[in-house]
Amino acid sequence: MRLGLIGQVRRVWVPPKVAVRQAVQYSRVYTYVAVAIDPLTGRLWWAWQENMKGAEMARIWGAWAEDPAIDGWVWDGAGGHQGEDMQAVDAPRVVQPPYAPELNPVERFFRELRRAVEGRVYPTLRAKQEALEPVLKAWQADPERVKRLCSWKWIRKALKNLSNDPSAAPTSPLA
C-alpha cells in the first residue's frame, strides 16, 4: 500500500448547519507498507519498503518466504511482482486476473488502514508512518479481527479444496 502526504478528505459527523473545513496537504512523497495476511489463521506480516521495484519487494518477500508459516501468496500482477528479482523468490503463487482487487483479501485490509490515517495533516511522512504503526500492531495482535475482515467463505472453500489435492499448492495462500 502506498502511503503518502497527498491527503484525502473524509466524511465527518458535525451538528446540523455547521460548516466543515478540512485541511488537505499535497506533497508527492511516498513510502510503502507491504502486508501479507493468512485469511485462515488471521496472522499478519508487515514491513516498510522504500519503493515498489522488484529488488526492494524481493528483499521483504524473500525473507517472508523463509517463514515456515507462509506456504505462498495471492499475486496481483503489479509491475514490481513481475521482475526478475521477484520471480526468483521461491514461493507458490495464486495469480489473480488483472484489475481484480476485490479478489485479494489484503485490499480490504488496506481500506481499514487508510481509514485510520487519512483525513488528517501530518508534518512529515515519518509522522504518518508512526501514526500507522500502532494500527498495524493492533491488527497483528488480533487475528480474529483479521479473519472476520479477510476470511471470506469462498476463500476458505478454495483453500480447503487446495489442501485436499496433494499436487495443489499452496495450502494456505496469503494475500
Helices and strands as residue ranges (DSSP letters): E 2-6, E 26-37, E 44-49, H 54-65, E 73-75, G 79-82, H 84-87, E 93-95, G 101-103, H 105-117, H 125-140, H 143-150, H 153-164
